[in-house]
């Protein structure tokens, strides 16, 4: 069954999935498995090419010395341990491509209403460097550039990963043109939380209904208060009950309902929506890719339905 009359607009590049050492815990292959997972759902996709993010925009939100070390693939071992990934030349190229894809998805969404990046959501990277499998913070880099270029007056970053978006919160602290919302498992990584514009720290084991009941009023209030032109969404699927690194208990239906809720509320508020994949961890990366495909399809369907209703 094919979902939707129009193909889902997805920025994607094969270099989103560089090789990692055998047995590495990060499921990098999930990015290569995303397109087959979308096809298995019957979702047509229009793939769009990201461009490498210019280095000066990485410098604008991260310590330039750290960025230069990343791009030279010369990150010190102790920093690589904090990141949890070997920063090879291929990983360095990936971080620029992913940031470019998130920026391009934002621009496409502002022009057409909705777009997605087939990677991204690297929310643990902070001003001084990377952490938690995040080398640089594509959300912060893209949002900062979009505002600086005048593409949007105000951007709301909605982070639904099971882990708090601490790096994004640190980078955007004190800004009124880029607003941050994080809904996460309070007892999960990182141990020391940052302060987002609005944080929702959930107890372990929360299921679908309680999760959605916590998210909807907070998101609605921020949309009403700040009137962003763009919602930049970190659509992590690690709140799923079967995720290895999550502590929440969302089902497939709950993930789909979450994505539909974010899409409906953004559309109702007149904001464009750009979606990034965020986290997801399972023994089989194909299971993670399937959940990401579910989330993207649910968001695109809900957005398309709202657009059709508005045009009727």
Secondary structure, 3 states (H helix, E strand, C coil): CCCCCCCEEEECCHHHCCCCCCCCCCCCCHHHHHHHHHHHCCCCEEEECCCCCCHHHHHCCCCHHHHHHHHCCCCCHHHHHHHCCCCCHHHHHHHHHHHHHHHHHHHHHHHHCEEEECCCCCCCCECCECECCECCCHHHHHHHHHHHCCCCCCEEEEECCCCCCHHHHHHHCCCCCEEEEEEEECCCCCCCCCCCCEEEEECCCCCHHHHHHHHHHHHHHHHHHHCCCEEEEECCCCCECCCCCCCCCECHHHHHHHHHHHHHHHHHCCCEEEEECCCCCCCCHHHHHHHHHHHHHHHHHHHHHHHHHHHC
